[in-house]
Amino acid sequence: MLVNTTMAELSDLTFRTAFIVYIVALIMSFIYYGRVTAIIDARREALAEKKVLVGAGGPDVVDKQSLHDDPEYTARVASARKWAGMTQALVWVGVALHVVAFVTRGLGAKRFPLGNLYEYILFMTAVIMVVAAVVVQRKGWQTIWPWLLFPMVVAMFLNSTVFHMQAAPVVPALQSYWLPVHVSSVSIGASVGLVSGVFALLYLLRMWQPRGEEHGFFGAIARPLPSAKTLDQIAYKTAVVTLPLFGIGIVFGAIWAEVAWGRFWGWDAKETVSMITWILYAAYLHARATAGWKSTAAAWINVFAMLMTIFNMTYVNTVIAGLHSYAGLN
């Protein structure tokens, strides 16, 4: 089976272009984040001054309306919204290029493009960005972008350098209809799980730095974030999606293993770490729904599950030899 080199090269080009677009979007998101921080500081300072005036016998109403009547404050808000809009628009351009990179990789390799670690990360990062772009667009949480784009840019940089593989046919063991069924369900579940882990980490930061009581360097970083309740709900809802998808992917993998290797389970390194990760997500959801568990303790389980996913995707794929050693780097 020959490789379509034109499509393969187009895939590499669009992936790297998406990477550059995300970098520009990341820079814009940092600017927006800083401007939102300044707006929050100005609003809190103005409200504090009004409270002092009330205490000194001034007007007995302390509200935010006067701020919105302030031309300077209104101009700041309008400027920040422009940066948010530009960031979101660039993200959508990057997402379009990202999806094209995945599709053309498949056309170039003339197969479903999930045959090695490069293609796996290409697919996972595309899924994460599509989900994130939709959620942020609907909820208007553009202040989340620096926290999502930075790890995404790092992952894409490593994928285009350390993990990059030329388009080629897969080994005979992967030439099965189970490849798209098993790997896509596992990777989508893992992608949503990574998003859940990021929000769990932000929830822990917000709990450490409550809204209105931020202090120090980390307080300044946390100031534009949504409330702890909002972050916790996002982490929980995305984990609810992760658990069944990831679990179904493991079950499909076991069925494929029985067909290919004559057994459902062999305690291969990737199988074992994947099962541990699934158990961690189940433990997180159980702890999250159980009275008596501290919400922060449950969030730490989610973060640990995210770290296990990253460990499985990188170290297990590239260092530990096993039946799942298809990264192309072993």
N, C-alpha and C positions, 0 to 999 in steps of 0.2 A: 504494500500500500504506500504509494508515493505521497510526499508532503507537498502541499501548496505553499511554496516559499513566499509568494507575494502576500498571501493572507497572513502567514506567520509573521512576516516582517511588519505588516500593518498592525497586527496585534501588539507587537513590542512597541511600536511607535505610539499608538493610542494610549497604551498603558503608561508610558513615560510622560506623555503629554498630560494625561490625567494627574499624574504625580506632581507635575509643575503647577497645574491649575490649583490643586489642593494646597500647595505651598503658598501660593498667592492668597488663596482664601484664608489660610491659617494666619497670615500676616494681617489681613483685614479684620479677622475675628479678634486678634489681640488688640487692635486699635479700638474696635467696638467695645471690647471688654473694659479697656481702660476708660473710655468715655462714659460707660455705664457706671463704673466705679465713681467717677467724678460727679456724676449726676446724683447718685445716692448720697455722697458726702455733702453736696450742696443742699439737698432736700433735708437731710437730718440736721444740718447746721441751722437752716432757716427755721425748722420746727422747734429746735432747741431755743433759738432766740425769741420766738413767739411765746414759748412757755415762760421764759424769763420776764417778758413784758406782762404776761397775765399775772404772774406773781407780784409784779410791781404796780399792779392796778391798771394795767392796760386793757385792751379789748379782751373780753372773756371767751372768745371763740378761737380755738387753735385748729386750723384745717390746712389742707394742701391747695386750696383753690387759689390763694394769693400767689403761690409759686407758679401756677399755670398762667397767671396774669402777668408774670414777670417776663419781658421780652428776651432777656439774656438766657433765662432758664429754658424758655420755649425753644430758642434757637439751638441750645445744647441738645435738647431732646430730639429735635428734627435732624440735626447732624448725626447723632448716634443712630437714628433709625435708617438714615441713608447708608451708613456703613453696614448695618445689619442686612439691609436689602441687597447690597452689593455682594456681601459674603454669601448669602443664600443663593443668589443667582449664579455665582461662580461655582458653588458646590454642585448645583444642578448640571452645569456644563461638565464638571469633572465626573459626575455620576454617568452622564451619557457616554463620555469617552471610555469610562471604566467598563460599562456594559458592552460597548463595541469591542473593546480589547478581549473580553471573554468570548464573545460570539466568533470573532475572527480567528481566535486561537483554535476554536473547534473546527472552523472551516479549513484552517491551515493544516491541522493535524489529521483532519478527516475522521474524527471520532469525537466522543463526548470529552471535553477538555478537563478531566479530573484524574489524569494518569500519573501525576507526580506532585511533589510538594509545591513547586512553582505555581502550577495550575490550581492546586487546592487553595493556596493563599490568595491567588488572583480572584477566585470565586468568593472566598470568605470576605475579603475586603470589599468586593462589589456588593455583596448582600448587606454588610454592615452599613455601607454608605447609603444604599437605597432606603433601608429601614430608618436610619437616622435622619435623612433628608425629609422623608415623609412626616415623621414625628415632629421634628423641629419646625417644619413649615406649618403644620396644623396647630401646634401649641404656641408658636411664637417664642420659643426658648433659644434664641440665637446666642445667648451667653454660654450655652453648652458647647458650642463649636470648638473652642480651643482645646477642651478636654477630649473631644472625639477626634479632631483632625490631627493633633500632634502624634498620638500613637499610630494613627492610620498612615501618616507620612513616613514614620520610622519603619513600619511593617512593609510598606511599598518600596522603600529604598532598599531594605534587605532583600526583598523578593526580586528586585531588578538587578541585584548585584550578586549577593552570596548564593541565593537559591535559584537563580535563573537557569532555565533549561531550554535548549532548542526544541522546537516542535518535532516530534518523532512518534512512530508507532509505539504502543505500550507492549509490555511483556505478555506472553500468552496467558498467564494467570489472570490478567485484567481484561482480556478480550471477552467480556460477558455483558449481557444486558443488566446484570446486577450492579455493574459499576455506577451508572447514573442513579440507580435507585438507592443503593446503600450510601455512597459517598455524598450525594447531594443532600440527603436527609440528615446525615451526621453533620455536614459542614454548615447547613442552614441553622440547625439547632445550636451548634457551637458558636456561630456568628452572633445569634441573638443572645446567647449566654454571655459572650464577651461584653456586649452592650449593657446587659444586666449588671455585670461585675463593675463596669465603669461607674454606673449610677449608684451602686452600693458603696463604692469608694467615696464618691462625692457626698453621699448621705452621711457617711462617717465623718467627713470633713465638716459638713454643716452642723452635725450634732456637737462636734468639738467647738465649732464657732457659730453659736446660735445667732439668728438674724437680730440685728440691733445691738448685739453684745460682742461683735468681732473685736479681736485685739491682735496686735503684732503683725508679722509678715503674713502668716497664714490667714489671719483675719481679713487682711486686705485682698488676698486671693479669693476668699470665700464670699466676699460681700455681694457680688452680682448674682450668685447662685440662687436658684429657686429655694423654696422652703424645704426643710427636712422631710415633711410629710409628702410633698410632691416627689422628691427624689426617691423616697422609699417606695412609693406606689409604682413608679416607673420600673424600679429594680424588681419589684415583686411581679408585676404584670408580664415583663419580658421573661422572667424565670419560669412563669407558668407556661409560656410558649416553648421555652427551651426543653423542659423536662420530657414532654411526650415526643417531641421531634427527635431529640437526641436518643431517647430510649428506643424509638421505632428504628432509627438508623442502626443501633447496636443489634437489634433483633434481625433486621435485614442482613447485617453482616454475618450473624451466626448462621442464618439459613444459607447464605452464599458459601460460608466456610464448610458447611456440611456437604454441599454440592462439589466444591473444589478440592477439599482436603479430607473429606470423609469423617469430619467431626464438627460439632456445633461450637465447641469452645476448647481452646488449647492453652490458655493462660499465656498467650503471646504478650509481649510488653505493651503493645498498643491496645490490645483488647483489655488488658488489666487496668491500665491507666484510664481508659475510656469508661470502664465500669465504675472505677473510683470517682471519677468526675461526675457521672450520673448520680451516684449515691450522694455526693456532696450537694448537688442541686435539690435532690429529694429532701435531704436533711435541712437545707435552707428553707424550703417551703414549709416543711413540718414545723421548724422552729418559729418561722414567721407567723404561723397560724395557731401556735400553742401559747396559751396564757401562762405567764410566769417566766417566759424567755425574754431576756433583754433584747430590744430591737437591734442594738449595736452588735451583740453576739451573733445574731442571725446574719447580719450584714457581713460580718467577718467570714462566715462560712461561704457566702456568695463570692467574696473576694478570693478566697482560697480556691474555690472551684474555677474561677477565671484563671488564676495562676497555674492550676493543673492543666487547663486547656492549652495555655501557651507552652508549658513544659512538654505536653504530648505532641504538639504541633512542631516544635523545634528540636529539643534534645532527643526525644524518643525517635523521631523521624530521621534524624541525621547522625546519631551516635550509636544507638542501640540496634544491633542486628537482630532481625526476626522475620517472621513470615510476612509482615507488613512493611518490609524495607523497600518501598517503591519510590522514595524521595528522589532517587537519582544521585544521591550524594554519599551513600554508604560505601 
